[in-house]
Amino acid sequence: MSDTLPDRLAVNPNSPFYDEKLLERGIGIRFKGVEKTNVEEYCVSEGWVRLSAGKTLDRAGNPMTVKLKGPVEPYFRDEPAEG
């Protein structure tokens, strides 16, 4: 597995930007310099994040989201295992 994060990543398995192996490894997101824990999707090149809006769900049962624009900094929460 590479140590570079994708430009865009989503936590929804129905999204084309979903990557289970990366999500299992643990991804952290800093948005405008602040750690965010409720990120549903991000895009570094376009500079936005989608944050879940509480426990509210849409008609399809997916979390309602809010799209915010600004600098996005994804990172691995832990170092990769050697060996």
C-alpha positions in Angstrom: 0.0 0.0 0.0 1.3 3.4 -0.9 1.8 6.2 1.7 0.1 8.8 -0.5 -3.4 9.7 0.1 -5.9 10.1 -2.7 -7.1 13.5 -3.9 -10.6 12.5 -3.0 -12.0 10.0 -0.6 -15.5 9.1 0.7 -16.7 6.9 3.6 -19.9 5.8 1.7 -19.4 2.3 0.1 -21.7 3.4 -2.8 -19.3 6.2 -3.8 -16.8 5.7 -6.6 -14.2 7.4 -4.3 -14.6 4.8 -1.5 -11.4 2.9 -0.5 -11.9 0.3 2.3 -8.2 -0.4 2.8 -7.3 3.2 3.3 -10.2 3.8 5.7 -9.3 0.8 7.8 -5.7 2.1 8.1 -7.1 5.4 9.6 -7.3 8.7 7.9 -7.4 12.1 9.8 -8.6 15.3 8.2 -7.6 18.9 9.1 -10.0 21.5 7.6 -8.8 25.1 8.0 -6.3 23.8 10.5 -8.9 22.2 12.8 -9.2 18.4 13.3 -12.6 17.2 12.0 -14.1 13.8 13.0 -17.4 13.9 11.1 -16.0 14.1 7.5 -18.1 12.0 5.0 -16.0 13.0 1.9 -13.2 15.3 1.0 -11.4 16.7 -2.1 -8.0 18.3 -1.7 -7.7 19.8 -5.2 -11.1 21.4 -5.2 -10.7 22.4 -1.5 -13.9 21.1 0.2 -15.2 18.7 2.7 -18.6 17.2 3.3 -19.5 17.0 7.0 -22.4 15.0 8.5 -25.0 17.3 10.0 -25.7 15.6 13.3 -27.9 12.4 13.2 -30.2 13.7 10.5 -30.9 11.3 7.6 -32.2 11.9 4.1 -35.0 9.9 2.4 -32.5 7.2 1.4 -31.2 6.8 4.9 -27.9 8.5 4.2 -26.5 11.1 6.6 -27.4 14.7 5.7 -24.2 16.6 4.8 -23.0 20.2 4.6 -20.3 21.1 2.0 -17.7 23.6 3.3 -14.9 25.1 1.2 -11.3 25.7 2.5 -7.9 24.1 2.8 -8.1 20.3 3.4 -5.1 18.4 4.9 -5.6 14.6 5.0 -3.1 12.5 6.9 -2.6 8.9 8.2 -3.5 8.6 11.9 -0.7 6.1 12.5 2.5 5.1 10.8 2.5 2.1 8.5 3.7 -1.2 9.9 7.2 -2.1 8.8 8.0 -5.6 7.5 
